[in-house]
Amino acid sequence: MSTQTPAPAPHRENTIPGALIYEYTARFTDVTSYGPALADVLAGAIAPPPEGLRSDVGFEGPVSGPALRGTVTGVDYGNLRADGRAELHIHACISTEDGKNIALAADGVATVENGSPVAQLRENVTLTTSEPGYAWLNPLQIWATGTADFAAGEVHVTAYTA
């Protein structure tokens, strides 16, 4: 019996069973690094510093889903640890097509693929609003998967109820 675990297929997103809540593909709008440039670390030009690399990645793009359409704008206040684990800390606003705002808060991890600018994302998401038409989102437990492609400057996320 083999004890080796097969490597995951590159650039493939996993899906989560449950009802689709939203999906978005957003462009990076800004990257602020607090030390070496995130792009240099991800390209393998330099190793993450021993204390980790904190970076703020702004993003914006269209949101779609069965009952949620609009635009997401936010920032991931991420930390790339020296061991390669990337910790996500996301704050965003979903502005719906009918002019309502929904706060999005998420934490999770990003796993950067060796030799690739693509990271696999796993997120625990909370949506909150006082808008009556969207209050049904408040109690939901939401899990999201996706990819962040740093070469292309975009992130794709698909979120489901648990």
C-alpha positions in Angstrom: 0.0 0.0 0.0 1.4 3.4 -1.0 1.5 6.2 1.5 2.0 9.0 -1.0 -0.8 11.4 -1.6 -1.4 12.4 -5.2 -0.7 16.0 -6.1 -3.8 18.1 -6.8 -4.4 19.0 -10.5 -3.0 22.5 -11.2 -5.3 25.5 -11.6 -8.5 23.6 -10.9 -11.1 24.9 -8.4 -12.9 22.5 -6.1 -16.6 22.9 -5.6 -18.6 22.7 -2.4 -21.9 20.9 -2.2 -24.7 23.4 -1.3 -26.7 26.2 -2.8 -24.8 28.8 -4.9 -24.9 32.2 -3.3 -22.6 34.2 -5.5 -19.7 34.1 -7.9 -17.2 36.8 -8.9 -14.2 37.4 -11.0 -12.5 40.5 -9.9 -9.4 42.4 -11.0 -6.7 43.5 -8.6 -6.9 47.3 -8.3 -3.9 47.9 -6.0 -1.2 46.0 -4.1 0.5 47.4 -1.1 3.4 45.4 0.3 4.9 46.0 3.7 8.4 44.7 2.8 9.5 42.9 -0.3 7.2 43.1 -3.3 4.6 40.4 -3.3 5.2 39.7 -7.0 8.9 39.0 -6.3 8.1 36.5 -3.6 5.4 34.8 -5.6 7.7 34.6 -8.7 10.3 32.8 -6.5 12.8 35.6 -7.0 13.1 35.9 -3.2 11.8 33.8 -0.2 9.2 35.2 2.1 10.9 37.0 5.0 11.1 35.0 8.3 8.4 37.2 9.9 6.1 36.8 6.9 5.0 39.3 4.2 2.0 41.4 4.8 0.3 42.7 1.7 -3.0 44.5 1.0 -4.6 43.5 -2.3 -7.5 45.6 -3.5 -10.0 44.1 -5.9 -13.2 45.0 -7.8 -15.5 43.1 -10.2 -19.0 41.9 -11.0 -21.0 39.6 -8.7 -23.6 37.2 -10.0 -25.7 34.6 -8.4 -29.3 33.3 -8.3 -30.5 36.2 -6.1 -27.4 38.4 -5.8 -26.1 40.6 -8.6 -23.9 43.7 -8.5 -20.3 44.7 -7.9 -17.8 43.6 -5.2 -15.1 46.1 -4.0 -12.7 45.1 -1.3 -9.3 44.5 0.2 -7.6 41.3 1.3 -5.3 42.2 4.2 -3.2 39.0 3.6 -0.1 37.6 5.2 2.2 35.2 3.4 4.0 33.2 6.1 7.6 32.1 5.7 6.4 28.5 5.5 4.3 29.4 2.4 0.9 29.4 4.0 -1.0 32.5 3.0 -3.6 33.8 5.5 -6.6 35.7 4.1 -8.4 38.5 5.9 -10.9 40.0 3.5 -13.3 43.0 3.9 -15.5 44.0 1.0 -18.8 45.5 0.0 -21.2 44.0 -2.4 -23.3 46.8 -4.0 -26.3 45.2 -5.6 -27.9 46.2 -8.9 -30.8 47.7 -6.9 -28.5 50.0 -4.9 -28.2 48.1 -1.6 -25.0 47.4 0.2 -24.0 44.0 1.8 -20.8 43.7 3.9 -18.6 40.8 3.1 -16.1 39.5 5.7 -14.0 36.4 5.1 -11.0 34.6 6.4 -9.2 31.6 5.1 -6.1 30.4 3.4 -4.5 30.5 0.0 -2.1 27.8 -1.2 0.4 29.0 -3.7 1.2 26.3 -6.3 5.0 25.7 -6.7 6.4 27.5 -9.7 3.0 29.1 -10.5 1.4 32.5 -10.0 -1.9 30.8 -9.1 -3.1 30.2 -5.5 -6.0 28.0 -4.5 -8.4 29.8 -2.1 -10.5 28.5 0.7 -12.7 31.0 2.5 -15.2 31.2 5.4 -17.5 34.0 4.5 -20.0 36.1 6.5 -22.5 38.5 4.7 -24.3 41.1 6.7 -26.8 43.8 5.9 -29.8 45.6 7.4 -31.5 45.8 4.0 -34.8 43.9 4.4 -34.6 42.4 0.9 -31.2 40.8 1.6 -31.5 40.1 5.4 -31.9 36.4 4.5 -28.1 36.4 3.9 -27.3 37.3 7.5 -27.7 33.9 9.2 -26.0 31.8 6.4 -22.8 29.9 6.9 -21.0 30.4 3.6 -17.9 28.6 2.3 -16.1 29.7 -0.8 -13.4 28.3 -3.1 -11.5 29.9 -5.9 -8.2 30.9 -7.4 -6.1 34.0 -7.3 -3.9 34.4 -10.5 -1.2 37.0 -9.6 0.2 37.0 -13.2 -3.2 37.9 -14.6 -4.1 40.1 -11.7 -7.5 38.6 -10.9 -9.3 36.5 -8.4 -12.2 34.1 -9.0 -14.5 33.0 -6.1 -17.5 30.8 -5.9 -19.5 30.8 -2.7 -22.1 28.3 -1.4 -24.2 27.8 1.7 -22.8 25.0 3.9 
